[in-house]
Amino acid sequence: MRPRMNHLRSVIVRLAACAALGTLPACASPRIDPRIAAAADAGRFGVAGDALGASLHDNPGDREYLLSRVQLMLAVLAEGQPQAAEETANDVYALLRRQGLNADRTVRSVVFHEGVRIWKGEPFEQALAYSYIGMQKAMLGEWDNARAAAQSSLFLLRDFSRATGKQNPTTLDIARRAAEADRADAGEGDRLLDHGYVAEQTDFALGYLLTAIASKALGREDEASDNLTAAARANPRLEPLVEQMRQRPFNTVLFVDYGRGPAKIASGPDGAVAEFLPRTRSDDRGLTVRVEGAEPCTVPVAQDVNSMARSHRWRNLEEVRALKSTLGDLLLVGGVAVAANSRGDNRDTQMAVGAGMALLGALLKAGSTADTRHAELLPQRTYVVPLWLEPEDEHQIEVQVEGSESRVTLASLRGPAFPDTMQLRYVRIPAQPDRAPWRSGELRYANPRTDERVPGDETPYIFGGRCVRLPDAETVRRYHDAGRLTNLTGVELENLYRAEGITLTVEDQRGAFARHVLDGGTSLVAPLAGTTGYSRLFCGEHPPYKPRSDELRRAIAEERALAGAADRP
Amino acid sequence: MRNFAAILPCVALCACASVPRSSRLTTQDFTLLAADVAAALNQAPAIRERDAASPRWTIAMNKAENLSNDLIPSREQWALVTSVRDHADLVRLGREKNFALIIPAERLREGLASGSLEPGTAADRAPTHELAATILSVSRSAITSRADVYVCEFRLTEIGSGELLWSQTFDIKRAAHGLSFD
């Protein structure tokens, strides 16, 4: 009895101390702004990225520092702007590689609430974040860094099947087993969590595929082959795709995301258990790929994020520890209360127990709610598409999820300019296809990624035309040849852009992402051809530009006067 | 009260802890590495036997290739090149042994493409030699710790003949503590 009483007092003192220190956190987990989520669903990743960038947390000690950057990285990549995602991706990698990020927060977070912890994501979110960093590097042609990031996603996983005696144990199963072990022998629960698992090779097929492609791009054929084999072992449905990648040459790879990733919710008693629920249902529908002049082909799902989120092997043990602690304390309080009531000979003890239970109950109720922060912009699934594209031609490529209206037509994509090189494009199919009227792939705005002409491209967009090319010598010559802007030099036109606050390079944006002028933003930096952002910006219709500066208004007036004079007989 | 008193030192201890949390390379490592490379080149037979009257070498140094298990951002790969190229000992050695380290082809291409370099810049750079760097690594991780050994290999090659004139590896060891998932 005495040890139990001492333990109870210890729990009460701990709770009181933490409450006095003001560490009791709020229960609500922040969610992404619904307007940002809606923009991402509609494929307006530039709008989402702009809003996410504006609300970025700058203090690395901030609980949302990493989460806010993962969301931003996903949006900017979907917009097709890997260069503008560079700093963010590097920050994410640095934080993911940092160990013990929450080492000084363990006491209060384990006892009370996961929400006080710096978000580092579940292991599956970490693996996916590493793979997106790899894609970002590959989109820039940095295959060595792409390989390193992809390899980082292939960490060992912890399997508790044997320890729990269940094939696919849940978080609750593992926590219950650890709490039972603690009851039998204090400290045994932690030992079970620390040493009771079997370390297993990961089944992250996407990580293996990306490592294989990066290795191939670096000319490391054996390493590529090993990783292709591992990908097929992790996901046997990839066997035909892996065989195709071994047999047929490819110089372009599309990583195509579809659907909404699972949502993390609090469930169970007092919401103490975190659970991932699918938002887009998992299924075996493949991705049909149509390239002009070639037979359509279909590729299988490479990675299902729902199934990763369901598996305990891809979940964090900290949540299990918190749950175990809650379960253990509840068992303890219940046991002591029964003992105290049955004896009834010590009024002080009963009062202490009553007060302790009330305090503990209140605190557990207030603080045991599971941390439901998660990377909400993750997809439900990813497809990998190897292609051979000739560098001389611009290709239109349609990707469509089988049996659905979810599709994107990628425009203006050429093969790599140099022989024996590889290129990668990340493509995000919007979750709500009906709101994406730009799917035709027909170019409506001249831009720096293509030589294709469109009607109206002899005048810059800011002058009312359809050209959003950079004001370089060739573009200005094109305007002059058409009899437009003849009173302006390239430098003067560039100064007009600057007067409007429009940036021409990512460096002008201090390495950050900025929304394109066609999207109502301030940037002329174009997404890469062959991305969702490119199709949406340059194949969609946008409202006319509204000048902000007097300089541009004057220049437009002069241009109209010149055009009027030229039209007069 | 004893329990409460026991919590505070733990919290304070954790807050003040300064154990390394990452086993990645840092820019400080590159600065130290540059000094080691400069010293090693000074001792390389191919360089040692040269003097100011020797035929001039023009050595191009490209971005370090990263074959380690860790991401090394592009700017840090360039930083390593710049640290080596601009190291005072190597600049002095270049004067004494009549060689010069020149702008890498990749950087030149990028600069010309972006317009940050004037057309015609380094038009007659014509390198005679190449100094290449590759970074590899071996990693070991446990539940609460990780150790990485980075092996940085430098190679000096004569472009015309393809002859490898000098090569040396430099090891950097890094260890970190703390839960990797956390």
Chai-1 contact restraints between the chains, C-beta under 6 A:
chainA,res_idxA,chainB,res_idxB,connection_type,confidence,min_distance_angstrom,max_distance_angstrom,comment,restraint_id
A,S10,B,N3,contact,1.0,0.0,6.0,A-B,restraint_1
A,V13,B,N3,contact,1.0,0.0,6.0,A-B,restraint_2
A,V13,B,F4,contact,1.0,0.0,6.0,A-B,restraint_3
A,A17,B,F4,contact,1.0,0.0,6.0,A-B,restraint_4
A,A17,B,I7,contact,1.0,0.0,6.0,A-B,restraint_5
A,N90,B,P73,contact,1.0,0.0,6.0,A-B,restraint_6
A,Y93,B,L71,contact,1.0,0.0,6.0,A-B,restraint_7
A,R97,B,S22,contact,1.0,0.0,6.0,A-B,restraint_8
A,R97,B,R24,contact,1.0,0.0,6.0,A-B,restraint_9
A,R98,B,R21,contact,1.0,0.0,6.0,A-B,restraint_10
A,R98,B,S22,contact,1.0,0.0,6.0,A-B,restraint_11
A,Q99,B,R21,contact,1.0,0.0,6.0,A-B,restraint_12
A,Q99,B,A176,contact,1.0,0.0,6.0,A-B,restraint_13
A,Q99,B,G178,contact,1.0,0.0,6.0,A-B,restraint_14
A,Q99,B,S180,contact,1.0,0.0,6.0,A-B,restraint_15
A,G100,B,R21,contact,1.0,0.0,6.0,A-B,restraint_16
A,G100,B,G178,contact,1.0,0.0,6.0,A-B,restraint_17
A,G100,B,L179,contact,1.0,0.0,6.0,A-B,restraint_18
A,N102,B,D182,contact,1.0,0.0,6.0,A-B,restraint_19
A,A103,B,G178,contact,1.0,0.0,6.0,A-B,restraint_20
A,D104,B,C14,contact,1.0,0.0,6.0,A-B,restraint_21
A,D104,B,A15,contact,1.0,0.0,6.0,A-B,restraint_22
A,P123,B,F181,contact,1.0,0.0,6.0,A-B,restraint_23
A,E142,B,S74,contact,1.0,0.0,6.0,A-B,restraint_24
A,D144,B,E65,contact,1.0,0.0,6.0,A-B,restraint_25
A,D144,B,N66,contact,1.0,0.0,6.0,A-B,restraint_26
A,N145,B,N66,contact,1.0,0.0,6.0,A-B,restraint_27
A,N145,B,L71,contact,1.0,0.0,6.0,A-B,restraint_28
A,A148,B,D70,contact,1.0,0.0,6.0,A-B,restraint_29
A,A148,B,L71,contact,1.0,0.0,6.0,A-B,restraint_30
A,A149,B,L71,contact,1.0,0.0,6.0,A-B,restraint_31
A,Q151,B,N69,contact,1.0,0.0,6.0,A-B,restraint_32
A,N316,B,F181,contact,1.0,0.0,6.0,A-B,restraint_33
